[in-house]
Amino acid sequence: VQLVESGGDLVRPGGSLRLSCAASGITGNYAIDWYRQAPGKGREWVGFIGSADQRDYADSVKGRFTISRDSAKNTVYLQMKRLKIEDTAVYYCTHLGAWGPGTQVTVSS
């Protein structure tokens, strides 16, 4: 299994970004967790999408972040809205112990 995140960028507070997690070596409705790691902090769970498309989110992002998938593209997305400075982090997707290299999201004015 290989995962590659993309879509990270510099964005102003209140802005939006959509991250992608492209998978190879797996197909179908697989479960994906999103994590993030801010500078000087530990890795934090952000949310997940399950094999039945059930979703759950950390309280810190609930109502602002949405996870979805495009099975035809074998890609899971993390739509982030109303971004805050404290959302600045490297974002990772993971499946059964496999991790992508991460993508940097910086929220700054």
ABEGO torsion letter per residue (X at the ends): XBBBBBGBBBBBBGBBBBBBBBBBGBBEBBBBBBBBBBBGBBBBBAEBBBAAGBBBBBAAABGABBBBBBAAAGBBBBBBBGBBAAABBBBBBBBGGBBBAEBBBBBBX
